[in-house]
Amino acid sequence: MDAQLLTYIFVGLSFALYIGIAIWSRAGSTSEFYVAGGHVHPIANGMATAADWMSAASFISMAGIIAFAGYDASVYLMGWTGGYVLLALLLAPYLRKFGQFTVPDFIGERYYSKAARVVAVICLIVVSFTYIAGQMRGVGVVFSRFLEMPIEWGVVTGMGVVFFYAVLGGMKGITYTQVAQYCVLIFAYLVPAIFISILMTGNPVPQLGLGSGVVGEGISVLEKLDGALVDLGFSAFTAGTKSTIDVFAITLALMVGTAGLPHVIVRFFTVPHVADARMSAGYALVFIAILYTTAPAVGAFARLNFIDSVHQQPYAEAPQWVKSWEGIGLIAWLDKNGDGVIQYAPGAPFEGRPEYAEGTGANGERLLTNAPTENANEISVDRDIMVLANPEIAGLPAWVIALVAAGGVAAALSTAAGLLLVISTAISHDLLKKTFRPQITEKTELMAARGAAAAAILVAGYLGINPPGFVAQVVALAFGLAAASLFPAILMGIFFKHINREGAVAGMLAGLVFTLAYIVYFKSPWFGAVNDAQHWLFGISPEGIGAIGMMLNFIAAIAVSRFTSPTPAGVRDMVDAIRIPEDA
């Protein structure tokens, strides 16, 4: 069977599995819908947390960033894994002991304020919708290539699947679906990595293959890749080009953003005991590390294979995968010198993103309307395709290509479902039940949660069709927003009992407004701002500005708390009780 048919079979079987689990584990109460009844085993919760966490950014986009950014992309590896250490040590056991359903629940009770709860909901919604844009974009990329449909229809298809098992099953259905999705995505990620490592180095362990010698050449993979890139005019793969302050800021923002993500934190409300929350975080870190330690090898292998198979290759003889991805607009070639040969060099091959005209060129390529730039580069590659295209680039069997497609869909859908759930929970539980209509019944609240999830899916679909960047870039912005808004409020709520409601509200608003304004200014087309280091504040990129937003949050919260009424004695006693993370 060819890759196309196998992809339909693999993706179809995985969808059937997810939907079957959702039907089997459908939620019958708000407790099951919000926190799966609080009875999930730590190992299962660790797998579900890993799947919830390892989104399209991790599976699809991170290795693509590593492939093209090299050493500079290490900030994602350090930040996204280091955050789980903070989460396990500083937040998870204490929040589980608090025993509520959501992050706004904790903030509303801790800061004895409906206003604080509403501000927390606003922060959560901004963070979650920014994050989910990347996930739906990832779904569209996978479907558009492997199911041969436009990206827009790929997003719509993904919306339908997520709607079914997120709205029907709630957290209970999502949890057990995510356990299955973790198994699918990790198998799909490792199998091609092992294949390519064996083919390129003879070493079946990709993590070791990255530093091993290339078969028959006497030099290591990294040495060969560095040499190939330098010869083409690029910086060496192992050379860092980011400033130290930007590396520090991005790593910090990703790390504390991880610890402040509402869809990850809520997973620690699903286990029976406080000790289980800490164990879940430990298991999740192990399950995540399997993929994250493999990603650098996948990125390096992909870039090297890409150069070998594309540069100086006549377009008429280019591999089929080039033309397949070109057909959906995720690879573009512009024959600047008219020789019919693909030239790969530094710089953008045309102005902005590829814009296509009707018909084909003299070599059969899709015609572009963009004016050519002065540099020699003729090919544009979307960063988000590298993991998905890697098996094709390396010439692996059709079933491996299909498996990767199923893994990419699993990664994107698992996180999208978790994000949709926290959005719907924030609206139905925190805004409706706890703020505006406390008299509603549990049945009405459950209906509202499902209705909010359905509405959130529509917004998520729009953002997936019109994303502000490639997947990992969009997700990094969400982490910065979480770092600047929610993380300080949660941390101070646990460890600083003198922070009051006025301080918490001022801090969250200061961090969110500053960080969101900075991101919109540099990332949106509305302002026309030049997004480079010369124009950034202190040389910090939009992906790292959450670190500054976090500091503003702390400063505002502490300053306002000093000049307003003190925290009530009962709240201070509650904080003291939370900080004793023992089973009760």
N, C-alpha and C positions, 0 to 999 in steps of 0.2 A: 504493500500500500504506500501511496505517496504521502508527503508531509501534510498536505492539505486535509486529506481524509482522516489521517491519524489525529490531527489537531481537533477536528470536529468530534472525534470519538473521545479523546482525552478530556477536552473541555466539557463536553456534554455529560460524561460520566461524573466529573467533579461537581458540576452543577446539580446533577441528580442526587449526589451524596449530600451536598449542603442543604438542599431543599428537603430531603428525607429526614435529616437531623432536625431541621427546624420544625417539621410536622411532629416528630417524635417528642421534642422537648419544648413544645409551645408553652408560653407563659399563661398561667391562669390567675395570677394575682400581681399586684404592683410590686411586691417583694421579689417575685420571680422575674418580672419584667425589668426591674431596676438593678438588682444585685444577684440574680439567679438563686434566690432564697438563702444565700449566705452559706451554702453547703458544698462548695466546689473543693476538690482535693488540691493540695498545693502543687503537685506535679502537673495535673491538668490545668490548673490556673497559670502555672509557669509557662506551659505551652501556649495557652490562649493569650497570655500577655505578650509572649514573643511574637505571635502572629499579629496581634493587635498593633504591636510596635513596628515589626518589620514590614513596612508598607511598601507601596510601589517605589518610594524613594530608596529604600534599602535594596529591594530585589532588582528593580529595573534601572534606577538612575544612579545609585551610588558608584557602582563599578564603572559606569559611563563617565562620571566625573573624574574618578581615579585615572581612567584611561587617558583623558585629555588634560587633566591638571597635574597628574603625577603626585609628587611629594606634597604639594599644597593641599591636596584633598585629604591629607591625614587629619585635618581638623574635624572632619565628619566622623572618622573612626574614633577619635579620642572623645569628642563631645557626646556622641550618641551612645557610647558604651559607658563612659564615666558617669553619666547621669544616673544610671541604675545603682551605682554605689551610693550616691546621695539619697536616692529614693529609698533604698533598703535601710540605710542607717538613720536618716533624719525624718522621714515622713511616714512610710508605709505602716509600721507598727502602731504609731500614735494615732493616725487617722482611723485605723481599724478599731482601736480601742474606743474612739469617739463614737463609732457605731451608727453613723448616718448613711444616707444613700448617695450623696453627691458632694462635690467640692463646694458649691454655693451653700449647701446645707451646713457644712462645717463653718464657713465664713459667716453665714447669717447667725448661727448660734453663738459662735465664739465672740463675735463683735456685737452681739445683742442688738441687731439692727436689720430692719427690712431693706433699708437703703443699701447697706453693705451687701446684702444678698442679691439685690437687683444689679448692682454694679458688677458683682462677681459673675452673674449670668451674662451680662453684656460682654465682659472679658472672655468668658468661655465661648460664647457664640462667635466672636470675632476670630479667636484662635482656631476654633474647630472648623469654621468655614474656609479659612485660609488653608488649613491643613488638607481638608477634604478636596479642595480644588486639584491638588496634586494627585490624589488617589484616582479621581474620576478621569483625569488626563491619562494616567497610567492604564486604566481600563480601555480607554479609547485607542491608545497606541497599540496595545496587544490585539484587540479585536480588529482594528483596521488592517493590520498586516496579515494575521493568521486566519481570520474569518472573512477576509476580502470585503470589507465594508468601510465606508467613510468613517473618520474618527468620530464625527457627530453621532452616527448611528451606533458606533461601538460604545459610546458613553451612555446612550439611551438603553441599550441592552443591559449593560452593567447596572444601571439604575433599577431596571425591572427585577433583576435577581436579588439585589440588596434589599429592595422594598419587600420582597416576599419573606425572606428569613429574618430580617431585622424587625419588621413591623409585626410579624406573627409571633416570633419566638422571644423578642426582647433580649435581655442579657442572658437568660437561660439558653435560648436557642443559639445566640451568638457565641457563647462560651464554648459549647461543644462543637459548633461549626468551626470555630477558630482552631480547636485542637486538630481537626481533620485538615484544615488549611495549612497549619504549620507543617504537618507531615508531608503534604503535597509540595509546598514551596521549598522546603529544605532539601528534599530529594531532587526536585527539579533544578535547584541551584548547584548541588554538589556533583551530580552525575556528569554534566558537560565539563565542569571544572576538572574533574578527575580524568576524563577522556583527553582533554586538551593538554593537561600536564604530562600525561603519559606520552602522547604524540610528540610534544615539543621537547621534553626533558628526559623521558623514561622514568620519571618519579611519579608514583600514583597519588602522592599527597600534595595538593596544590600549594599549601603554605610553604612546603619545602621546595617544591618545584620552582617557585619564584626566584630562589637564590641558586638553583641548580644550573648545570651547564646545558646548553642547547645541544641536542643530539648531533654529533658529527662536526661540531664547530669549535669546541674547545674554549668557549666563553660563556658566561652566565646569561640568563634571560635579561637581567637588568643591564648588563654591559652591552648586549646586542641592541636593546631598545634605546639606551642612551646614545649609542653611536649612530643608529638610524635616524633618530630625531635631530641630533646635532648636524648630521650631513644634510638634512632637509632644511635647516635653518631654525628649528625649534629649540627651546631650552631643553636641557637634559631632563629625562623623566624623574631622576632622583634629585634634581636641583629645586630649591624653594625660591619662589619669586614674591610671595606675599610678605608684607612688613610684619615684624614681630608683634606689634600692638594689634594688628588685625587678626593674626593667628590666635593670639590670646583672647581677644574679644569674641571671635566666632566660637572658639572652643568653650569658653565660659557660657556664652548664650545658649549653645546647644546642650551643654551639661545641665544647667539649672532649668532650662526649658523642658528637658526630659522629665525632671523631677516635678515640674509644674503642669504637665499635660493632663487635662481632666479625664480623657478617655483611658489613660494608663492608670491614674490614681484610683479610678472607680473599680478597677479590677481587684484591688486589695480589700474592698468591701464585700467581696463574694466568697471569702474563705471563712471557715467556722471560728477560728481563734486568732488572737494577736500574733502568736508565734508562727502561725501558718502564713501570715502576711509577709513576715520577714523571709521565711523559707521560699515563698512564691517568688519574691524578688531575686533570690539567689538562683533558683532554677531558671527563671527567665533570662538572667544574665548568661548562664551557661548555654542555653538554647540559642540566644542571640549571637554569642561569640562564635558559634560554629559557622555562621554565615559571614560575620564581620571579619574573621581572620582569613576567610577565603577570598573576600572581595578584592584585596590588592592584587592577588595573583590573577583573578579573572580580568581585572582592568588592564594589567600589563600584557597578558596573553592577547586580549582583544585588540589593543592598539598595535602590537607587533604584527599580528595576522592581518589587520586592516591595511597597514602600510605595504606588507608583502603582496597582498592580493589586489591592490588598487593603484598604487603609484606607478606611473609610466606604463599603465595597461591601456591598450587601445579600447575605446569604449565599446566597439563592436564585439570585442572578445571578453568584455568584463563579466565577472561571475553573475549568475542569475539573481543572487540576493541583492546586488546593487540595483538592478532594474526593478525588482519587486518592491523594495523600499522606496525607490524613486517614484514608483507608480502612485504611492499614497502621500507623496510630498515630504518624506522624512529624510531622504537623500536628494540632493540636487547637484547637477553638473552643468557648468557653463564653459563651453569650448572657446576660451578667450583668443587663442592663437590659431585656431582653425586647423590644427593638425590631427584632430580626432583621437588624441591621447589624453588620458586623465593625468593632470599635474596636481600633486598634493604638496602644499607649501604653507607657511604661516600666513595669517590674515584671512579676513572674510572674502569669499569669492564674488560677492555682489552686495548691494546695499540692503541692509536689514534682512528680513526673512525672505525666502524664495517666493516670488510671485509668478504664477504660471499663465501662459497664453495658450490659445487653442493650437492643436496640431503638434507635430514633432519636428526636430531639427534634421540636418543632413545625416547625422549618425544614428537617428532614431531616438534621441534624448528628448525629454519634455522641454518645451521652449520656455524661457524665462524672460520677463519684461524688465527685470531690474537692470539698471545700468551697471556695467562691470566696473570694479575698482581697479586700482593701479597695480596691486600685487599679483603674483603669479599663481596663487591658489585658485583652483577651478572647481573644487568639490566642497559641498557643505554636508555635514552629518549631524543629525539630531542626537544629542547626548543620550537621550532616553532609549535609543534602539540597540545600544552596544551589547547588553546582556542577551537581549532577545535574538539579535543577529549573530551572536558569537558562535553558536553551533553551526550555522550556515557558512559563516566565514571559514571555520575550521574544517568544513566538509564532513561533519558528523552524521550518523544515520538519521533517517527521517523521524524515527520514534523519539529521539532525543530532542529534536526541534519541537515536536508536538508537546513533549513533557515540559519544556521551558515555557511554552505558551500557557499551559495549564497552571504552572507555578506563578507566572506573572499575574494572571487573573486572580489567583488565590491571594497573593500578597496585597493587591490593590483592594479587593473586595473585603478582606478581613478588617483592614483598618477603616475603610469607609463605613462599614457596619458599626464599629465601635464608636466612631465619631458621630454618626447619626443618632446613636442611642443616647449619648451624653447631651446632644442638642435637644432631643425630644424630652429627655428627663428634666433638663433645666427648665424647659417651657412648662411642662405639665406639673411637675412636682414643686419646683422652686418658685416659679412665678404664679402659677394658678393655685395649687394647693396651699403653699406656705405663705403666699403674699396677698393675692387678690380675692380668692374664693375658698377660704379654708373649710367651708361647710360642705364641699362637694363629696360625693361618695367615692369609694375605691373604684367602683365600676366606671364612673364618669371620668375619674382621673386616668384610668387605663385607656379609655377611649381617646382622651385628649393626648396621651403620650403617643398613641399610634397615629393620630391625625397630625401631630407635630412632626413625627418621623417622616410621614408622607410628604409634607410641605418642605421639610429640610432636604429631601431627596431631589425635589425639583430645583431648588436653589443650587444644590451641589452639582447637579447635571449641567446647569448653565455655566458654573465656574469651571467645570471640567472641559467644556467646549471652548471657553474663552479664558484660559489660564494666564497669569501674569509672568510666566517663565517656564523653564523646564521643571520636571517633577521635583528633584531634590532641592532646587533653588527655592521653589514655592514652599516646600516643607520647612526649610531652614528659616524662612521668614516667620512661619507659625511658631517655631520654637522661640524665636526672639520675642514675639508677642507674649508667649506664656511666661518667659523669664522675667519680663518687665512688669507683668500685671499680677498673675496668680501666685507664682512661687514665693515672693516676699511676704504676701499676706498669709499664706499657709505657714511658712517658716516662723514668722513672728507670732502667729496665732498659737503655735505650740510652745515656743521657747521664750517669748517676751510678753509676760502677762500684763505689763503696763501699757501696751499699745491698745488704744481705745478705738471706738467705732469711727470717730471723726478722722483719726490718723489713718486707719485702714482704707477708708473711702478715698481720702486725699492721695494716699500712696498709689492705689490701684489706678486712679484716674490719671495721675501724673505720669506713671510709667507707660500706661496704654496709649495716651494721647501723644506723648513725645515719640514713642517708638513707631506708632502707626503713621504719624505725620512724616517722619523721616523716610519710612519705607515707601509711602505713597509718592513723596516728592521725587525720589530717585528712581522708582520702579514704574510709575504710571506714565502714560503718554501725555497726560494733561499739562504737565509743567515743562516738559522738554529739558529736564535737568540732565547734565552730563554725569553719567554714573561711572566715575573713575576716582582713583585715590586722591587726586589733586583737589577734588571738590568735597570729599567726605570730611565729617567732623573728626578731628584728631586722627585722620587717616583710617577710620573704622568704616567698613562696608555696611550696607543695609542688612546683610546676613548676620553681622556681629553687633549691631547697634542695640540689641536687647540687653547687652551687658551694661550699657550706660543707662538705659531705661530702668533696669533693676536697681541701680544705685540711686537714681532719682526717686524711685518708689520707697526705698528704705529711708532716705533723707526726709522726704515729705511726711511719711508716716510717723517717724520719731519726732520731728519738729512740731507737727500739729498736735500730737498726743501730749507733748509737754505743756502746751498752752491751752488745753481744753480740759474738760472734766475727767477725773480719774476713772479707771476701769472699776466697775462694781466689785465688791468683795466676793460675791457668789461666782462671778466669772473668773476671778483670780483663783479661787478654789478649784473650779473646773479645769483650768489650765494645769494646775499642780497635779490633779488626778490623771489627766491625759498623759503627762510625762512619765508615768509609771507603767510601762508597756507589759503588764502581766495579764495572763488569762483570767477571765472572770466568768 
